[in-house]
Amino acid sequence: MKEMMKLKIDKFKYVGEKETRLDKFISNQYQKYSRSNIQKLIKENNVKVNDLDEKKKYILKNGDEVKVFFPEPKKLKIKAEDIDIDIIFEDEYLAIVNKQRGLVVHPAPGNREGTLVNGLLNKLDKLSSINGVIRPGIVHRIDKDTTGLLLIAKNNLAHLELSKEIKKHKTKREYTALVHGVIPNNKGKIIFPIGRDPKNRKKMAVVSHNGKKAVTHFEIIERYKDYTYLKLNLETGRTHQIRVHMSHIGYPVVGDLTYGRKRNEFKVEGQLLHAKTVGFNHPKTNEYIEFTENEPEDFLAILDTLNRRNK
C-alpha cells in the first residue's frame, strides 16, 4: 500500500442508468490511451471499484467509486544521435525546429531511436525536463508525416509559459494543406468533437459521445480542378485534428493513408500538411515573435504542377 501512495491516483463516481462495462468507462475517461492499455491497467489491479479488484467486464452500478492508479512510467535511457534537424531559431530559452516528413517527434517503448528528441539531445545544450526523460523540451507535437514548425523549450520556465499560451489559445498555429475535392466556401469554421474512434482505437474520429471540443478555421488559398490548397488555424489542438476534420467534411488531405484515400496521382505517402507559421509571446521578454517556413520541396512541386494545369 505504501507503494500505491506514490502513484498518481484519479477518482471517479459512476452516475448513470445504462449498464456500462468497467473497461469502456475507463476508456472514455482517458481517450489518449488505447483500449488494450486500459485493459492492461485493470488486469494488473491498477483499477479499483469500491476499493476492490474487478475484471474488465464488470458492470458498473450507479454510485460505484472507481479509482485508477497510474504506475510511474519506466524510464527510458534516451541517447543523443546525429540526426539532420533544421533549427531555424535558438536562444537560451527556446528553439524553433522545421521538422521534416517521416520524423517521429519523441521516443516511445519499442521506438527509442531516430526521433526528433534524439537529435535535439545532440544539437542543443539543454532541454526542459517537465515532460520527463521521454519528451524533454517538447511543448507540442505534430504527426510523424506532418512537416513544419515546432516549439522546443530549453528550460522549465519557458516550457510552462509556452504551454500556458497554447492552453489559452494565444499561440498562432497556422497550417497549409492540399486536400482532395474543391471546397466551395472561401473560408469557414469546422466545429466537431473529436475522440477515440470506437471501431479502431488507434485512430481518432468525430464522435457523438465522449469527444472533446475541436475547432478548426480554414481559408482557401487556391482552387484547382480536383484539389484545394488552403490554410488552417487551430483553435484547439486535438490529436490528428486537421486530418480528422477535413476527412469528416469530405475533403481529406492528399497523402493521408489513415483518414484519406489510399492512392493519389502524385504517389506521395504522408499527408501534404505543413505547420507553416507559429507565433507566440516570448516566455522571457513577452514580446510577440512569429516564424514562417515554406512547404517542403515535394509539396511545392505538386503545387507547381497544379498551377501549370490551371493556366
N, C-alpha and C positions, 0 to 999 in steps of 0.2 A: 504493500500500500504506500510506503514511503516513496517508492519509485514512481507510482502513479501521480503523486502530488507534484512531481517535477514536470509532468506533461501538460500540454495545452488541453484544456477541457472546455467543450461547448455543451450547453444545456438547452433542451427544447421541451416544450409541453405540447403533446399531441392534442389538437382540438379538431374534431370532425366527426361526421356521422358515417361517412363512407369507410368501408374497410380498406386499410392500406398496409401493404407489406412493409416490414422494417427496412429492407434494403432500398425499396423505392422511395420511402420517406426521406432516408438519409441522402440518397442521390439528389433529391430535389433541393436539399439544403446546401449541397456542395456541388454545384453544376460543373465546376472545373475538373472534378475527378470523374474517372470512368466508373461504370457500374462494377467492373471487376476490382477496382481499388477499394470501393465501398464494401464489397463482399469480403475482401481480404481483411479489412478492419474488423468486421463483425466476426469472421472466423477466428481471428486472433484475440477475441474477447476484449476489443477496444471500444465496443459499444455496449452500453448497459441500458436495460429498460427496467425502471423502478429498482435500480441497483442490482439487477440480476442479469446474467448472461442469457441471451436468447439467440435463436437461429435466424438466418436471413429471411425465412418465410413467416416469421412471427407476425401475426396480425395485430396492429396497434389498436388500442381501445381509447375512447375519449378520456383524457386526463392522464394518460401514461406519460411519465417523465423519461426522456431519452437523454443519455449522456454519451458524448463522443470524446474519446481520449485519442490524442494525436501523439504517437511516439516521436521523439526527436529524430529528424532525418539523418540517415547515415552520412557522415562527412566524406565527401569525395576529394581526393587529392588531385587538384587540377594543375596540370603542367603548362608552363608557358611554351608557345610554339611560334615559329617564324611563319606567320600567315600574312598574305598580302592584304592589308587593310588601308583604306583610303580615309585618313584623318584630315578633315578639311579645316578644323579649328581646334585649338587647345590652349587652355590657360591653367592656372593652379587649381581651379575649381571644377572644370568640366572639359569635355571634349565632344566634338560632333563628328560622327562617322557616316560615310556614304557607303552603305552595305551593298555588296554585290548579290546577284541571284544565286541561290544554292547554298548560301552560308547560314547555318543554324546559329541562333544568337547565343545560346548558353548550353553548357553540358547538362546531361541527364543520365540516370543509370542506363548503362548499355550504349551510351554515346558520349564518351568523356573527352574525345579529342576532335580537333579540326573545327572548333566553333569560334565565333567572334570573341568570346571571353578568353579562350586560349591565346588568341592573337593579341588581345588587349594587354594580357599579363606580360607579354613580351615587349610591347610597344610603349606602355605607359608606366611611369614610376610609382603610381599609386591609384587605387580604386576604392570607392566606398564599400563598407562592409555590411550595410543594412540588410541586404538580401542574402547574406551568408556566403559560404565558400563557393556555391554553385553559380551564383549570379552576381558576382561583385561588379559594382558600377552600373548595373542595368536598371535604368529608371522606367523604361517602357520597351516593348518589344514589337518587332514586325515579323511576319512569317518568313520561313526559310526562302521561299521563292519570290517574295516581295523585295524590291530594291529600294534604296533611298536612305534618308536621314534618320539617325538615331541619336538621342541624347545620352551621354555617358557621364556619370557623376564620379569625380575623383576623390571626394571626401563626403562624410556623412551630413555635414551642414548643407552642402549643395544638393545632395540626394533628397533630403527632407523638403527643402524649399521647392525643388523642381517637381517632386511628387505632389506637393500641395497645390501647385499651379495647375497640374494636369487634372487633379481631382475637382478643382473649382472651375474647370473648363476655360482657363485663361490662356492655355498654351495653344498656339496656332499650329495645326497639323493638316497640311494640305497635300492631297494625293492627286496623281493623274492616272487614268486608266483607259484602255481601249476595250470596248465591250462589243459583243455581238448585237446586231439589230440597230435600228435608227430610232433614237429617243425623240419624240415629238416636242416635248416641253423644253424650253431654253434653260430653265432652272427648276429646282424642286427640292422637296424635303421628304425623306423616307423615314417613317416612324413605325417600326415593327419591333416587338420584343424578341430578343434572341436568347436561346437556351440550348442545352444539350439535345441533339436530335434523338427522340425516343426510339427510333428504329436503328440508329447507328451511333453508339456512344462516342465514337471517335470524331464525329462531325458535329457542327453546330447547325441550328436551323431557326427559322421564325416559328415560334411556338405560341399556343393559346394559353398554356398553363405553365407557371413556374419559370417564366422568362424574365430577363432584365431589360429595362427600357433601353432602346438603342435608336439613335437619331443620326442620320447621315444627310448632309446637304450636298447637292450637286449642281453644276453649271456646265452647259455644253461649250466646248472649245471649237469642235469641228464635226460636221456630219459627213459620212461617206455613204457609198451605195448600200453596204450591208453592215456598217460599223458606226460607232460613235466614239469620239475622243472627248473626254470630259475631265473636269477637275472635281474633287470631292473633299469636303471638310468634315472632320469627325467632331460631333458634339459630345458623343460618348465614345468609349473605347472598348467595346466588347470583342471577344475573340473572333477573328475572321469576319468582323462586322461588314466591311465594304463588300467582300466577296459574297456573303450570305444575302445581304440586302439586294445587290444587283441581280443575283440569280433569282431571288424571290419575285422581283418585279418583271422578270422575263428578259433581262439584258446581262447575261453572265459575262464575266471578264474573260477575254481571249487568253487561252493557255491554262485556264484553271481546270485541272483534271478532277478536282474534288467536287466543286459546285457547278461546273460548267460543262461544256461539250468535250467529249473525249478526243476529238480531232479538230484541227483548224488548218486552213490553207497555208499558213506560214510555218507550220510544223514546229512551232515554239512549244516547249514544255516548261511550265511555270508561268504563272499569271502575269500579264502585262499590267502590273500595278506598281506604282512608284511613289514613295514618300518624298515629294518634291520640295516642300517648304516646311521649315519648323521655326516658330517664333516664340520668344518667351522673355520674361524679365530675369536678368542675370541674378543668381542667388546671392551675390555679394553687393553689387552696385545698385541693383533694382532697375538698371537701365534696360529698356526693351531692345533686343537684338534679334535679327532674323537671318536665316540662311536658306539658300535655294540651290539645288543641283539638278541639272537636266537629266532626262531619262537615259538609260544605258544605250549603247550603240545599236543593239539589235532592235530595241523598241523604236528608236529614231529611224532606223532603216525601214521598218514596216510603215511608219507614218509617212515617210518619204514616198514609198510605193503607192500608198493610198492617195496622197496629194497629187501625184502624177496622173493617177487614174481620174481624179476629179476635174482635170483640166480639159 
